[in-house]
Amino acid sequence: MSALTTSWQFWALLAAVFAALTAIFAKIGIENVNSDYATFLRTIVVIFALGMILFFTKQFQPLSSLSARTLIFITLSGLATGASWVCYFRALKLGNASQVAPIDKLSVVLVAIFGVMFLGENLSATSWTGVALIGTGAVMVALG
């Protein structure tokens, strides 16, 4: 693999691009449908797409190869993802994508805080300044 495709920065940037497209596509797509039903349909598409990726790259592995701890935390992550998607689609149904998305990105601020609290991560003063700027910027964009 090239250095680019093994870089976390490359994949994080792609995630940001796809997250931005998600907001735009979702806002257009939920115009005439219940937001929960739209979330359900989106989930089916995600499951199908990931299933195809796993199938073609031969990355399936038996559940028995995973520890109970791994399964518990993946399950909790899945539940949090589902709750996030339901809330996100409801917010998009009610508000402008250009306002909803920045508030959703306050998750960056929360991840920094939770990372320190629960994972023992350390952030430098520069990083905390960035976190504060992200939070301030998200609120300014949403309220502007």
ABEGO torsion letter per residue (X at the ends): XBAAAABAAAAAAAAAAAAAAAAAAAAAAAAABBAAAAAAAAAAAAAAAAAAAAAAAGABBBAAABBAAAAAAAAAAAAAAAAAAAAAAAAAAABBAAAAAAAAAAAAAAAAAAAAAAAGBBBBAAAAAAAAAAAAAAAAAAAX
